């Protein structure tokens, strides 16, 4: 949403698409999982009294909207992309199927996974860890508001310490909060390293993929 209070920023989406294109053109197979917080925050609405299941369903639909924007931006710069949704919306995008997703990767397309797992009560983080496990991804990249994992919230505590490397167990035991604990546990079970980096840094995605810039890597051993 960029500098807006909600909605989409065409500048941010264009920048993200260009970064994805650079990674894809470098020969990396790319799967994207998008959230929907710029449109609707299901957890926040549920805490305010909205039915949790309905709130999560609306949130999942918001991720589909974001996915379509990213797909359109990628296609506009010559990168083939497909949106696969955990919810069945055949008039809008393809419904997620494991073998269909593999086929798109084989054809060199960027895959954008939308609507999370298709079920309420599961976060976008968990959806990302699930899809990364299914697609046998080498790494899960978590683009967030801060440049790694800290021992406390750096936006509230100026003395918070950033980790260069940290184990799954440390994240879970310390409740470090960078990702949903279910997502971390799923990544741990399938031995998928998690790289946490700031989405605001210039060329943040390509740097994270290349092992450059500031980030924290979460894995079994440090």
Beta strands, then each sheet from edge to edge (+ up, - down):
strand 1: 31-33
strand 2: 81-85
strand 3: 94-95
strand 4: 110-114
strand 5: 139-144
strand 6: 149-150
strand 7: 162-163
strand 8: 165-167
strand 9: 193-198
strand 10: 215-219
sheet 1: 1+ 4+ 2+ 3+
sheet 2: 5+ 9+ 10- 8-
sheet 3: 6+ 7-
end
